[in-house]
């Protein structure tokens, strides 16, 4: 009798343990619909580049508000949180680590290539899908399975600038001017080769350091060279100053610049001196394309200012993230990474995205000219 009593007690204990395990919080599904999907953002909120961060934040929040108003993704709302990179590489690394430690399901990185390059090792280690918005060719060369470059790479846009100079404007003696950072140096090298291939080699290549304010020495050399045009790659503040100083030195040749040259930050600095500048644009707010026009309208309605490329690129980054989360049906990091890598022909507000074997997404850009403070589209460039 005692033997049967012991067996009964043990059996009841085992059943209670099994039942307890079945109701444990640990058995909850990984995707708890009561919790939001968290997107961490590394951007410049203070310092000289703070305005770029504000535009970026605006674009991100607009995209998130739109999807949340429709019920979110599979019943889950999206929540963004922002960490300030201070506009420099150490700050970017510090901000990225904070975002990782805060439990982000996906991360959106800076628009500056040098910062994105600094983040690459951490992105690989963290194993969290991360979209960066720099344009340097070197980003794709990292072979980082967790890093996705959404913006069109300089292999496309820099070649487009050079081709436009020699084939459309028929320039024969082009000078190159660029920052020494990763983005500008790489782009200038692509353009230099393209000009050579076109039979119109550059007559001069001048560079300066990030943060410089006086470009008189470089511009004076360009003027003395007899250059009939200038191709330039700069960050936004420097772009505005270069346009001002060109006019001060009475340099009246066509200027074809990187996207920075037609941003509000640059044109506000240059004022009337920006008139006539050409640029390869990542985004054109006056575009008649339906999706782009709708974004431009909504952005102006919400923020009472015109949209620009920082806002558009970050809006698209969130849209690509939404596409990936939806296709993955989960926030599982590997599933989201695979879904991002599989995105093909996604029409955004800035360009069309197809991620290639190097996780580079942007497929084209646009040559524009600023006339009477309005961007005029010259031609669209399809890179692949």
C-alpha positions as a Python dict, from the first residue, in 0.01 Angstrom:
ca = {
    (1, 'X'): (0, 0, 0),
    (2, 'X'): (282, 236, 91),
    (3, 'X'): (450, 154, -240),
    (4, 'X'): (140, 253, -439),
    (5, 'X'): (100, 570, -230),
    (6, 'X'): (457, 675, -308),
    (7, 'X'): (404, 612, -681),
    (8, 'X'): (84, 821, -673),
    (9, 'X'): (253, 1115, -497),
    (10, 'X'): (550, 1110, -736),
    (11, 'X'): (317, 1096, -1038),
    (12, 'X'): (118, 1394, -914),
    (13, 'X'): (440, 1590, -857),
    (14, 'X'): (565, 1519, -1210),
    (15, 'X'): (232, 1624, -1361),
    (16, 'X'): (235, 1948, -1161),
    (17, 'X'): (587, 2027, -1283),
    (18, 'X'): (487, 1963, -1645),
    (19, 'X'): (178, 2181, -1605),
    (20, 'X'): (385, 2453, -1444),
    (21, 'X'): (632, 2446, -1731),
    (22, 'X'): (350, 2481, -1980),
    (23, 'X'): (228, 2803, -1819),
    (24, 'X'): (573, 2957, -1771),
    (25, 'X'): (636, 3304, -1919),
    (26, 'X'): (932, 3150, -2103),
    (27, 'X'): (690, 2967, -2329),
    (28, 'X'): (551, 3292, -2474),
    (29, 'X'): (610, 3338, -2846),
    (30, 'X'): (913, 3546, -2942),
    (31, 'X'): (692, 3806, -3112),
    (32, 'X'): (476, 3938, -2829),
    (33, 'X'): (210, 4148, -3004),
    (34, 'X'): (167, 4357, -2692),
    (35, 'X'): (518, 4494, -2740),
    (36, 'X'): (619, 4740, -3014),
    (37, 'X'): (877, 4667, -3282),
    (38, 'X'): (1177, 4879, -3187),
    (39, 'X'): (1380, 5068, -3448),
    (40, 'X'): (1694, 5228, -3310),
    (41, 'X'): (1834, 5530, -3493),
    (42, 'X'): (2187, 5670, -3488),
    (43, 'X'): (2184, 6029, -3616),
    (44, 'X'): (2321, 6378, -3551),
    (45, 'X'): (2105, 6565, -3301),
    (46, 'X'): (2370, 6810, -3179),
    (47, 'X'): (2669, 6984, -3334),
    (48, 'X'): (2718, 7130, -3680),
    (49, 'X'): (2524, 6847, -3845),
    (50, 'X'): (2222, 6864, -3613),
    (51, 'X'): (1990, 6993, -3885),
    (52, 'X'): (2056, 6682, -4095),
    (53, 'X'): (1955, 6475, -3795),
    (54, 'X'): (1634, 6671, -3752),
    (55, 'X'): (1537, 6614, -4115),
    (56, 'X'): (1622, 6245, -4076),
    (57, 'X'): (1411, 6222, -3760),
    (58, 'X'): (1119, 6392, -3936),
    (59, 'X'): (1126, 6138, -4220),
    (60, 'X'): (1144, 5843, -3982),
    (61, 'X'): (858, 5961, -3762),
    (62, 'X'): (638, 6037, -4064),
    (63, 'X'): (682, 5682, -4196),
    (64, 'X'): (617, 5531, -3853),
    (65, 'X'): (306, 5742, -3793),
    (66, 'X'): (164, 5625, -4125),
    (67, 'X'): (212, 5253, -4060),
    (68, 'X'): (93, 5277, -3698),
    (69, 'X'): (-223, 5456, -3813),
    (70, 'X'): (-295, 5147, -4022),
    (71, 'X'): (-254, 4912, -3726),
    (72, 'X'): (120, 4854, -3740),
    (73, 'X'): (284, 4534, -3867),
    (74, 'X'): (95, 4213, -3796),
    (75, 'X'): (-81, 4392, -3513),
    (76, 'X'): (236, 4539, -3361),
    (77, 'X'): (309, 4911, -3353),
    (78, 'X'): (653, 5048, -3440),
    (79, 'X'): (850, 5259, -3197),
    (80, 'X'): (1163, 5457, -3284),
    (81, 'X'): (1426, 5576, -3039),
    (82, 'X'): (1712, 5806, -3127),
    (83, 'X'): (2072, 5828, -3009),
    (84, 'X'): (2291, 6128, -3090),
    (85, 'X'): (2617, 6064, -3276),
    (86, 'X'): (2730, 6425, -3232),
    (87, 'X'): (2830, 6436, -3598),
    (88, 'X'): (3151, 6236, -3555),
    (89, 'X'): (3280, 5878, -3568),
    (90, 'X'): (3346, 5816, -3195),
    (91, 'X'): (3002, 5957, -3120),
    (92, 'X'): (2848, 5726, -3380),
    (93, 'X'): (3009, 5419, -3224),
    (94, 'X'): (2893, 5524, -2878),
    (95, 'X'): (2538, 5591, -3001),
    (96, 'X'): (2529, 5258, -3185),
    (97, 'X'): (2628, 5069, -2869),
    (98, 'X'): (2348, 5242, -2677),
    (99, 'X'): (2097, 5143, -2944),
    (100, 'X'): (2214, 4781, -2937),
    (101, 'X'): (2190, 4768, -2557),
    (102, 'X'): (1837, 4911, -2572),
    (103, 'X'): (1713, 4604, -2757),
    (104, 'X'): (1657, 4734, -3110),
    (105, 'X'): (1498, 4494, -3357),
    (106, 'X'): (1649, 4690, -3646),
    (107, 'X'): (1884, 4988, -3665),
    (108, 'X'): (1905, 5285, -3902),
    (109, 'X'): (2250, 5440, -3922),
    (110, 'X'): (2391, 5779, -4026),
    (111, 'X'): (2393, 5934, -4373),
    (112, 'X'): (2768, 5997, -4345),
    (113, 'X'): (2985, 5723, -4496),
    (114, 'X'): (3280, 5769, -4261),
    (115, 'X'): (3053, 5708, -3962),
    (116, 'X'): (2895, 5406, -4129),
    (117, 'X'): (3239, 5261, -4195),
    (118, 'X'): (3326, 5309, -3828),
    (119, 'X'): (3010, 5119, -3731),
    (120, 'X'): (3066, 4821, -3961),
    (121, 'X'): (3261, 4602, -3713),
    (122, 'X'): (3002, 4667, -3441),
    (123, 'X'): (2716, 4591, -3679),
    (124, 'X'): (2872, 4257, -3767),
    (125, 'X'): (2927, 4172, -3400),
    (126, 'X'): (2579, 4279, -3285),
    (127, 'X'): (2403, 4072, -3554),
    (128, 'X'): (2114, 4319, -3578),
    (129, 'X'): (1992, 4418, -3928),
    (130, 'X'): (2124, 4771, -3983),
    (131, 'X'): (2053, 5008, -4271),
    (132, 'X'): (2315, 5275, -4333),
    (133, 'X'): (2261, 5573, -4561),
    (134, 'X'): (2611, 5667, -4666),
    (135, 'X'): (2697, 5644, -5035),
    (136, 'X'): (3061, 5528, -5032),
    (137, 'X'): (3148, 5231, -5252),
    (138, 'X'): (3353, 5095, -4962),
    (139, 'X'): (3039, 5020, -4761),
    (140, 'X'): (2935, 4745, -5001),
    (141, 'X'): (3289, 4612, -5005),
    (142, 'X'): (3271, 4533, -4633),
    (143, 'X'): (3095, 4204, -4709),
    (144, 'X'): (2899, 4254, -4387),
    (145, 'X'): (2586, 4035, -4389),
    (146, 'X'): (2414, 4255, -4130),
    (147, 'X'): (2481, 4594, -4293),
    (148, 'X'): (2253, 4720, -4573),
    (149, 'X'): (2342, 5032, -4774),
    (150, 'X'): (2008, 5170, -4885),
    (151, 'X'): (2141, 5477, -5068),
    (152, 'X'): (2265, 5463, -5428),
    (153, 'X'): (2640, 5404, -5421),
    (154, 'X'): (2895, 5644, -5565),
    (155, 'X'): (2986, 5392, -5833),
    (156, 'X'): (2660, 5505, -5995),
    (157, 'X'): (2624, 5871, -5889),
    (158, 'X'): (2988, 5978, -5930),
    (159, 'X'): (3007, 5823, -6275),
    (160, 'X'): (2682, 6004, -6361),
    (161, 'X'): (2836, 6341, -6268),
    (162, 'X'): (3144, 6276, -6481),
    (163, 'X'): (2942, 6155, -6779),
    (164, 'X'): (2714, 6458, -6758),
    (165, 'X'): (3016, 6691, -6754),
    (166, 'X'): (3188, 6544, -7059),
    (167, 'X'): (2892, 6421, -7264),
    (168, 'X'): (2612, 6668, -7190),
    (169, 'X'): (2798, 6989, -7103),
    (170, 'X'): (3087, 6900, -7338),
    (171, 'X'): (3349, 7010, -7083),
    (172, 'X'): (3708, 6933, -7179),
    (173, 'X'): (3916, 7058, -6883),
    (174, 'X'): (3741, 6955, -6563),
    (175, 'X'): (3887, 7009, -6215),
    (176, 'X'): (3796, 6785, -5920),
    (177, 'X'): (3745, 6920, -5567),
    (178, 'X'): (3664, 6695, -5273),
    (179, 'X'): (3674, 6630, -4900),
    (180, 'X'): (3935, 6379, -4782),
    (181, 'X'): (3668, 6167, -4612),
    (182, 'X'): (3577, 5819, -4732),
    (183, 'X'): (3270, 5919, -4932),
    (184, 'X'): (3424, 6209, -5125),
    (185, 'X'): (3761, 6050, -5194),
    (186, 'X'): (3600, 5736, -5331),
    (187, 'X'): (3354, 5931, -5545),
    (188, 'X'): (3624, 6155, -5691),
    (189, 'X'): (3828, 5848, -5783),
    (190, 'X'): (3530, 5698, -5969),
    (191, 'X'): (3470, 6026, -6152),
    (192, 'X'): (3838, 6066, -6239),
    (193, 'X'): (3841, 5723, -6404),
    (194, 'X'): (3514, 5795, -6588),
    (195, 'X'): (3650, 6122, -6725),
    (196, 'X'): (3962, 5940, -6843),
    (197, 'X'): (3749, 5675, -7013),
    (198, 'X'): (3553, 5953, -7185),
    (199, 'X'): (3873, 6106, -7325),
    (200, 'X'): (3842, 6418, -7109),
    (201, 'X'): (4090, 6363, -6823),
    (202, 'X'): (4074, 6594, -6521),
    (203, 'X'): (4323, 6881, -6536),
    (204, 'X'): (4351, 6909, -6157),
    (205, 'X'): (4241, 6726, -5843),
    (206, 'X'): (4227, 6926, -5519),
    (207, 'X'): (4118, 6814, -5171),
    (208, 'X'): (4054, 6961, -4828),
    (209, 'X'): (3984, 6832, -4477),
    (210, 'X'): (3640, 6784, -4326),
    (211, 'X'): (3534, 7092, -4133),
    (212, 'X'): (3752, 7335, -4330),
    (213, 'X'): (3596, 7678, -4385),
    (214, 'X'): (3840, 7846, -4624),
    (215, 'X'): (3868, 7693, -4971),
    (216, 'X'): (4049, 7986, -5129),
    (217, 'X'): (4379, 7798, -5184),
    (218, 'X'): (4212, 7511, -5371),
    (219, 'X'): (3978, 7736, -5569),
    (220, 'X'): (4264, 7969, -5667),
    (221, 'X'): (4456, 7672, -5810),
    (222, 'X'): (4149, 7559, -6000),
    (223, 'X'): (4101, 7907, -6146),
    (224, 'X'): (4467, 7922, -6249),
    (225, 'X'): (4442, 7581, -6418),
    (226, 'X'): (4200, 7714, -6677),
    (227, 'X'): (3940, 7453, -6584),
    (228, 'X'): (3613, 7488, -6774),
    (229, 'X'): (3412, 7310, -6505),
    (230, 'X'): (3433, 7178, -6148),
    (231, 'X'): (3312, 6845, -6011),
    (232, 'X'): (3283, 6859, -5632),
    (233, 'X'): (3203, 6622, -5343),
    (234, 'X'): (3141, 6780, -5005),
    (235, 'X'): (2931, 6764, -4694),
    (236, 'X'): (2650, 7018, -4674),
    (237, 'X'): (2808, 7306, -4483),
    (238, 'X'): (3127, 7291, -4688),
    (239, 'X'): (2922, 7278, -5010),
    (240, 'X'): (2749, 7605, -4921),
    (241, 'X'): (3079, 7775, -4839),
    (242, 'X'): (3245, 7653, -5160),
    (243, 'X'): (2965, 7802, -5372),
    (244, 'X'): (2999, 8136, -5192),
    (245, 'X'): (3376, 8143, -5228),
    (246, 'X'): (3365, 8051, -5597),
    (247, 'X'): (3166, 8366, -5666),
    (248, 'X'): (3396, 8574, -5446),
    (249, 'X'): (3690, 8459, -5661),
    (250, 'X'): (3493, 8526, -5980),
    (251, 'X'): (3500, 8161, -6087),
    (252, 'X'): (3217, 8141, -6338),
    (253, 'X'): (3232, 7787, -6473),
    (254, 'X'): (2972, 7511, -6433),
    (255, 'X'): (2976, 7345, -6092),
    (256, 'X'): (2844, 6990, -6073),
    (257, 'X'): (2830, 6874, -5714),
    (258, 'X'): (2732, 6580, -5501),
    (259, 'X'): (2382, 6568, -5355),
    (260, 'X'): (2496, 6797, -5071),
    (261, 'X'): (2509, 7095, -5305),
    (262, 'X'): (2134, 7120, -5349),
    (263, 'X'): (2033, 7053, -4988),
    (264, 'X'): (1858, 7330, -4796),
    (265, 'X'): (2154, 7355, -4559),
    (266, 'X'): (2395, 7427, -4846),
    (267, 'X'): (2170, 7655, -5047),
    (268, 'X'): (2072, 7858, -4739),
    (269, 'X'): (2443, 7919, -4678),
    (270, 'X'): (2524, 8000, -5041),
    (271, 'X'): (2207, 8202, -5104),
    (272, 'X'): (2215, 8354, -5456),
    (273, 'X'): (2555, 8195, -5518),
    (274, 'X'): (2386, 7855, -5552),
    (275, 'X'): (2198, 7966, -5863),
    (276, 'X'): (2275, 7744, -6160),
    (277, 'X'): (2453, 7467, -5969),
    (278, 'X'): (2413, 7116, -6107),
    (279, 'X'): (2395, 6814, -5880),
    (280, 'X'): (2338, 6442, -5876),
    (281, 'X'): (2037, 6415, -5650),
    (282, 'X'): (1927, 6126, -5431),
    (283, 'X'): (1583, 6286, -5402),
    (284, 'X'): (1394, 6560, -5586),
    (285, 'X'): (1097, 6701, -5396),
    (286, 'X'): (951, 6851, -5716),
    (287, 'X'): (938, 6513, -5890),
    (288, 'X'): (601, 6431, -6050),
    (289, 'X'): (634, 6060, -5964),
    (290, 'X'): (321, 5973, -5762),
    (291, 'X'): (489, 5824, -5454),
    (292, 'X'): (746, 6103, -5435),
    (293, 'X'): (488, 6378, -5485),
    (294, 'X'): (266, 6227, -5213),
    (295, 'X'): (556, 6214, -4967),
    (296, 'X'): (654, 6574, -5044),
    (297, 'X'): (296, 6687, -4986),
    (298, 'X'): (257, 6498, -4657),
    (299, 'X'): (594, 6614, -4529),
    (300, 'X'): (521, 6980, -4598),
    (301, 'X'): (175, 6946, -4449),
    (302, 'X'): (314, 6797, -4127),
    (303, 'X'): (635, 6997, -4080),
    (304, 'X'): (551, 7321, -4269),
    (305, 'X'): (877, 7305, -4468),
    (306, 'X'): (984, 7143, -4795),
    (307, 'X'): (1115, 6789, -4775),
    (308, 'X'): (1476, 6713, -4865),
    (309, 'X'): (1697, 6409, -4913),
    (310, 'X'): (1781, 6337, -4547),
    (311, 'X'): (1411, 6309, -4471),
    (312, 'X'): (1337, 6111, -4787),
    (313, 'X'): (1620, 5861, -4744),
    (314, 'X'): (1524, 5792, -4383),
    (315, 'X'): (1155, 5766, -4474),
    (316, 'X'): (1254, 5505, -4731),
    (317, 'X'): (1474, 5326, -4476),
    (318, 'X'): (1172, 5281, -4248),
    (319, 'X'): (960, 5173, -4546),
    (320, 'X'): (1218, 4908, -4636),
    (321, 'X'): (1222, 4794, -4273),
    (322, 'X'): (842, 4765, -4276),
    (323, 'X'): (863, 4558, -4594),
    (324, 'X'): (1120, 4328, -4433),
    (325, 'X'): (931, 4284, -4104),
    (326, 'X'): (611, 4211, -4297),
    (327, 'X'): (776, 3951, -4521),
    (328, 'X'): (960, 3793, -4228),
    (329, 'X'): (639, 3773, -4026),
    (330, 'X'): (860, 3812, -3723),
    (331, 'X'): (1128, 4022, -3556),
    (332, 'X'): (1366, 3728, -3561),
    (333, 'X'): (1695, 3891, -3661),
    (334, 'X'): (1797, 3629, -3917),
    (335, 'X'): (1454, 3625, -4080),
    (336, 'X'): (1447, 4004, -4105),
    (337, 'X'): (1800, 4010, -4248),
    (338, 'X'): (1702, 3753, -4512),
    (339, 'X'): (1386, 3948, -4596),
    (340, 'X'): (1585, 4270, -4643),
    (341, 'X'): (1837, 4095, -4866),
    (342, 'X'): (1552, 3964, -5078),
    (343, 'X'): (1389, 4301, -5152),
    (344, 'X'): (1368, 4361, -5528),
    (345, 'X'): (1226, 4654, -5728),
    (346, 'X'): (1080, 4831, -5425),
    (347, 'X'): (967, 5177, -5534),
    (348, 'X'): (1052, 5432, -5267),
    (349, 'X'): (1015, 5808, -5260),
    (350, 'X'): (1383, 5866, -5344),
    (351, 'X'): (1460, 5581, -5583),
    (352, 'X'): (1387, 5214, -5656),
    (353, 'X'): (1559, 4960, -5432),
    (354, 'X'): (1698, 4618, -5516),
    (355, 'X'): (1956, 4480, -5275),
    (356, 'X'): (2244, 4317, -5460),
    (357, 'X'): (2494, 4055, -5339),
    (358, 'X'): (2678, 4326, -5143),
    (359, 'X'): (2357, 4451, -4974),
    (360, 'X'): (2356, 4777, -5173),
    (361, 'X'): (1999, 4887, -5244),
    (362, 'X'): (1969, 5215, -5436),
    (363, 'X'): (1960, 5167, -5813),
    (364, 'X'): (1966, 5519, -5957),
    (365, 'X'): (1992, 5894, -5916),
    (366, 'X'): (1892, 6214, -6093),
    (367, 'X'): (2088, 6500, -6248),
    (368, 'X'): (1927, 6832, -6155),
    (369, 'X'): (1995, 7205, -6178),
    (370, 'X'): (1891, 7477, -5934),
    (371, 'X'): (1716, 7757, -6123),
    (372, 'X'): (1537, 8042, -5942),
    (373, 'X'): (1553, 7832, -5625),
    (374, 'X'): (1366, 7546, -5795),
    (375, 'X'): (1520, 7212, -5887),
    (376, 'X'): (1486, 7126, -6255),
    (377, 'X'): (1531, 6763, -6354),
    (378, 'X'): (1783, 6721, -6637),
    (379, 'X'): (1795, 6343, -6662),
    (380, 'X'): (1744, 6026, -6460),
    (381, 'X'): (2033, 5785, -6426),
    (382, 'X'): (1963, 5413, -6389),
    (383, 'X'): (2269, 5236, -6255),
    (384, 'X'): (2147, 4877, -6259),
}
